[in-house]
Amino acid sequence: MSGGDVSVLLSHHLKMLRLPVFLREYPKVAAQCAKETHDSARFLFELSELELIEREKKGTERRVRDAGFPVIKTLEGFDFTAIPSLNKRLVLELAGCEYLPKRENVLAVGNSGTGKTHVAIALGLSACHAGHAVKFFTAAGLVTALIEARDEKALGRFKKQLARQKLVVVDEFGYVPFSKTGAELLFEFFAERYERGSVMVTTNLPFDQWTEVLGSERLTGALLDRLTHRVHILEMNGESYRFKDSVRRRGKTAVRPQPITGQTAQAKDAKEERENTP
C-alpha cells in the first residue's frame, strides 16, 4: 500500500471515527514529532490532547447555548463592593459548583436592581463550564412553558427534559402572580426536583410574601419547606444599580428603592430586574 493510499484511508477512518482534530492536525503534529524525534506514543498523546480540548470547548459552547441565558454575565464583571450585604466568599464557593452533586439549592433574595440576575447567570455559566447541563427560565416563562406543555399533552416529555438538567435557574420569582393552575404546576416542578436536582431562584420578595404570588398558604408552605432544605441564601439588598446610573446621568434626586426587610417588599415590573444589570 502506497503512502498516498494510507493517507486517503487514514482520512476516511478519522472521519468515520469522528475525530476532526486528528484529521486536521495530524500532518502538522507528525512533522513536528519527526523533527523533534518523538516516539509514536508522544505523537498520539499530542493529537488526542488537541482533540479533547476541542471537544471540551464545543461541549461548553453547546451547554451555554442550550441553557438559554438572556445575556452572558460573569462574576468578573460584577461589582461586589456595590452590594455590601452579599457574601462574596459564598458566591465564589458556589462558582466551584460543589453544591450541584449534593443537589443543594441557591436563593438570591433582595430588592430590585441589585444584580440578582447577573449573579444567577454567572453561576449558571460556571456550571456550564464545569460540564453541567443548565436551563435558565424566568418564573413567568417557566410557568408558561409548563402550561403550554400540559395543553399540548407534552407535559411528561417536558418534565423529563427538565429532570436531565443538573441546574435549573428560575429568575424573577415574585414579579408576576400566577394563576391557580400555574402555581400548582410550578409547585410540582419544585417538588419533583426536591433532592433530585439543584434549583437557583432569584426573588424580590421575602418568604412571608410568597403567598401573594402563589395564592395559597398551603402551597407556599410546602414549596418553601422543600426549597429551603439544604439551601445557600444570597442576601442582595442594596441600592439599585439602575437608580445610581439614573442619578449619575440625570444629575437629579430620585426616590430610592427600598430594600427588603421584614414585611417590606416592592413588587417591580419583571423587565426592571434584567435591564442594565451588570
C-alpha positions as CSV (number, residue, x, y, z in Angstrom):
1,M,0.0,0.0,0.0
2,S,1.5,3.3,-1.1
3,G,1.9,6.3,1.2
4,G,-0.9,8.1,-0.8
5,D,-3.3,5.2,-0.2
6,V,-2.5,5.2,3.5
7,S,-3.2,8.9,3.7
8,V,-6.5,8.6,1.9
9,L,-7.7,5.7,4.1
10,L,-6.5,7.4,7.3
11,S,-8.5,10.5,6.4
12,H,-11.6,8.2,5.8
13,H,-11.1,6.4,9.1
14,L,-10.7,9.6,11.1
15,K,-13.9,10.9,9.6
16,M,-15.8,7.8,10.4
17,L,-14.5,7.8,13.9
18,R,-15.5,11.5,14.2
19,L,-12.0,12.7,15.1
20,P,-11.9,16.1,13.2
21,V,-9.0,17.5,15.1
22,F,-6.9,14.3,14.4
23,L,-7.8,14.7,10.8
24,R,-6.9,18.4,10.7
25,E,-3.8,18.3,12.8
26,Y,-2.0,15.0,12.3
27,P,0.2,16.1,9.3
28,K,1.5,19.1,11.3
29,V,1.9,17.1,14.6
30,A,3.6,14.2,12.7
31,A,6.1,16.6,11.1
32,Q,6.8,18.3,14.5
33,C,7.3,14.9,16.2
34,A,9.6,13.7,13.4
35,K,11.6,16.9,13.7
36,E,12.0,16.5,17.4
37,T,12.4,12.7,17.3
38,H,9.4,12.0,19.5
39,D,8.1,8.4,19.5
40,S,4.6,7.3,18.4
41,A,3.2,7.5,21.9
42,R,4.1,11.2,22.1
43,F,2.6,11.7,18.6
44,L,-0.7,10.1,19.7
45,F,-0.7,11.9,23.0
46,E,-0.4,15.3,21.4
47,L,-3.1,14.5,18.9
48,S,-5.5,13.2,21.5
49,E,-4.9,16.2,23.7
50,L,-5.9,18.5,20.9
51,E,-9.0,16.5,20.2
52,L,-10.0,16.6,23.8
53,I,-9.5,20.3,24.1
54,E,-11.6,20.9,21.0
55,R,-14.4,18.6,22.3
56,E,-14.5,20.3,25.7
57,K,-14.7,23.7,24.0
58,K,-17.5,22.7,21.8
59,G,-19.3,21.0,24.6
60,T,-19.2,24.1,26.7
61,E,-20.4,26.2,23.8
62,R,-23.3,23.8,23.3
63,R,-24.2,23.8,27.0
64,V,-24.2,27.6,27.2
65,R,-26.3,27.8,24.1
66,D,-28.8,25.2,25.3
67,A,-29.1,27.0,28.7
68,G,-31.0,29.9,27.2
69,F,-29.3,32.7,29.1
70,P,-30.8,36.1,28.1
71,V,-27.3,37.6,28.1
72,I,-23.9,36.4,29.2
73,K,-22.7,37.7,32.5
74,T,-19.6,36.7,34.6
75,L,-18.5,37.2,38.2
76,E,-15.5,39.1,36.9
77,G,-17.9,41.7,35.7
78,F,-19.8,42.0,38.9
79,D,-19.1,44.9,41.4
80,F,-19.3,43.2,44.8
81,T,-18.4,46.4,46.6
82,A,-21.7,47.9,45.4
83,I,-23.7,45.2,47.4
84,P,-22.1,45.0,50.9
85,S,-24.8,42.6,52.1
86,L,-23.7,40.0,49.5
87,N,-21.3,37.3,50.8
88,K,-18.6,37.3,48.1
89,R,-16.9,34.3,49.6
90,L,-20.1,32.2,49.3
91,V,-20.7,33.3,45.7
92,L,-17.1,32.3,44.8
93,E,-17.6,29.0,46.5
94,L,-20.8,28.4,44.6
95,A,-18.9,29.1,41.4
96,G,-16.9,26.0,42.1
97,C,-20.2,24.0,41.6
98,E,-19.7,21.7,44.6
99,Y,-23.4,22.2,45.6
100,L,-24.6,20.5,42.4
101,P,-23.6,16.9,43.1
102,K,-25.1,17.4,46.6
103,R,-28.4,18.6,44.9
104,E,-28.4,21.8,47.0
105,N,-30.4,24.9,46.1
106,V,-29.5,28.6,45.9
107,L,-31.8,31.5,46.7
108,A,-30.8,35.1,45.8
109,V,-33.1,37.5,47.7
110,G,-33.0,41.3,47.5
111,N,-34.7,44.4,46.3
112,S,-34.8,45.3,42.6
113,G,-31.7,46.2,40.6
114,T,-29.1,44.7,42.9
115,G,-27.7,42.2,40.4
116,K,-29.5,39.0,41.3
117,T,-30.0,38.1,37.7
118,H,-26.3,38.9,36.9
119,V,-25.1,36.6,39.7
120,A,-27.6,33.8,38.7
121,I,-26.4,33.9,35.1
122,A,-22.7,34.0,36.1
123,L,-23.2,30.9,38.4
124,G,-25.1,29.1,35.7
125,L,-22.3,29.9,33.3
126,S,-19.8,28.5,35.7
127,A,-21.8,25.3,35.9
128,C,-21.8,25.1,32.1
129,H,-18.0,25.4,32.0
130,A,-17.8,22.7,34.7
131,G,-19.6,20.3,32.4
132,H,-23.1,20.5,33.9
133,A,-26.4,20.8,32.0
134,V,-28.2,24.1,32.9
135,K,-31.5,25.6,31.9
136,F,-32.5,29.3,32.6
137,F,-36.1,30.5,32.9
138,T,-37.9,33.5,34.3
139,A,-40.5,32.3,36.7
140,A,-43.3,33.5,34.4
141,G,-41.6,31.9,31.4
142,L,-41.3,28.5,33.2
143,V,-45.0,28.6,34.2
144,T,-46.0,29.5,30.7
145,A,-43.9,26.6,29.3
146,L,-45.4,24.2,31.8
147,I,-49.0,25.2,30.9
148,E,-48.3,25.1,27.2
149,A,-46.8,21.6,27.6
150,R,-49.8,20.4,29.5
151,D,-52.2,21.8,26.9
152,E,-50.2,20.1,24.2
153,K,-50.2,16.8,26.1
154,A,-46.4,17.0,26.3
155,L,-46.0,17.8,30.0
156,G,-44.4,14.4,30.7
157,R,-41.8,14.9,28.0
158,F,-41.0,18.5,29.1
159,K,-40.6,17.3,32.7
160,K,-38.1,14.7,31.6
161,Q,-36.1,17.4,29.8
162,L,-36.0,19.4,33.0
163,A,-35.1,16.4,35.0
164,R,-32.0,16.0,32.9
165,Q,-30.7,19.4,33.9
166,K,-28.2,19.5,36.7
167,L,-29.3,23.1,37.5
168,V,-32.5,24.9,36.7
169,V,-32.4,28.7,37.2
170,V,-35.7,30.4,38.0
171,D,-35.3,34.1,37.7
172,E,-37.6,36.9,38.8
173,F,-39.9,35.0,41.2
174,G,-42.3,37.4,42.7
175,Y,-42.8,39.9,40.0
176,V,-45.9,38.3,38.4
177,P,-48.7,36.4,40.4
178,F,-49.6,33.1,39.0
179,S,-53.0,31.5,38.2
180,K,-54.1,28.6,40.3
181,T,-53.1,26.2,37.5
182,G,-49.7,27.9,37.1
183,A,-48.9,27.9,40.8
184,E,-49.8,24.2,41.0
185,L,-47.6,23.3,38.1
186,L,-44.7,25.3,39.4
187,F,-45.1,23.6,42.8
188,E,-45.0,20.2,41.0
189,F,-41.8,21.3,39.3
190,F,-40.1,22.2,42.6
191,A,-41.5,19.1,44.4
192,E,-40.2,16.7,41.7
193,R,-36.7,18.3,41.8
194,Y,-36.5,18.1,45.6
195,E,-33.3,16.2,46.4
196,R,-33.0,15.1,42.7
197,G,-31.5,18.3,41.2
198,S,-30.5,21.8,42.1
199,V,-32.5,24.9,41.5
200,M,-31.5,28.5,41.8
201,V,-34.2,31.1,42.4
202,T,-33.9,34.9,42.4
203,T,-36.7,36.9,44.1
204,N,-37.5,40.4,45.2
205,L,-40.0,39.1,47.8
206,P,-39.3,38.0,51.4
207,F,-40.6,34.5,52.1
208,D,-43.6,35.7,54.1
209,Q,-45.0,37.4,51.0
210,W,-44.7,34.4,48.5
211,T,-48.3,33.6,49.2
212,E,-49.2,36.8,47.2
213,V,-47.6,35.1,44.1
214,L,-48.8,31.5,44.7
215,G,-52.2,32.4,46.0
216,S,-52.2,29.6,48.7
217,E,-50.6,29.5,52.1
218,R,-50.6,25.7,52.0
219,L,-48.8,25.6,48.6
220,T,-46.4,28.3,49.7
221,G,-45.5,26.5,52.9
222,A,-44.9,23.2,51.2
223,L,-42.8,24.8,48.4
224,L,-40.6,26.7,50.9
225,D,-40.2,23.6,53.0
226,R,-38.6,21.8,50.0
227,L,-36.8,24.8,48.5
228,T,-35.1,25.9,51.7
229,H,-33.9,22.5,52.8
230,R,-30.1,22.4,52.2
231,V,-30.1,25.9,50.6
232,H,-27.5,28.6,50.2
233,I,-29.1,32.1,50.6
234,L,-27.5,35.1,49.0
235,E,-28.8,38.3,50.6
236,M,-28.6,41.1,48.0
237,N,-30.2,44.2,49.5
238,G,-28.7,47.5,48.5
239,E,-29.1,50.5,46.3
240,S,-30.2,49.7,42.7
241,Y,-27.5,49.8,40.0
242,R,-30.1,51.4,37.7
243,F,-31.0,54.0,40.3
244,K,-27.4,55.1,40.7
245,D,-26.9,55.1,37.0
246,S,-30.0,57.3,36.6
247,V,-28.8,59.8,39.2
248,R,-25.4,59.9,37.6
249,R,-26.8,60.5,34.1
250,R,-29.5,63.0,35.1
251,G,-27.8,64.7,38.0
252,K,-31.2,64.7,39.8
253,T,-32.6,63.4,43.0
254,A,-34.9,60.4,42.7
255,V,-36.9,58.3,45.1
256,R,-34.6,55.4,46.2
257,P,-35.9,51.9,46.0
258,Q,-36.4,50.3,49.5
259,P,-34.5,47.2,50.5
260,I,-36.4,44.1,51.5
261,T,-36.6,44.0,55.3
262,G,-39.2,42.1,57.4
263,Q,-42.6,42.7,55.8
264,T,-41.4,45.4,53.4
265,A,-41.1,44.5,49.7
266,Q,-41.9,46.3,46.5
267,A,-43.1,44.2,43.5
268,K,-41.4,45.8,40.4
269,D,-42.0,45.2,36.7
270,A,-40.2,42.0,35.6
271,K,-38.3,43.9,32.9
272,E,-36.7,46.1,35.6
273,E,-34.6,43.3,37.0
274,R,-33.0,42.3,33.8
275,E,-32.2,45.6,32.0
276,N,-28.8,47.2,32.7
277,T,-27.9,44.7,35.4
278,P,-24.1,44.5,35.4
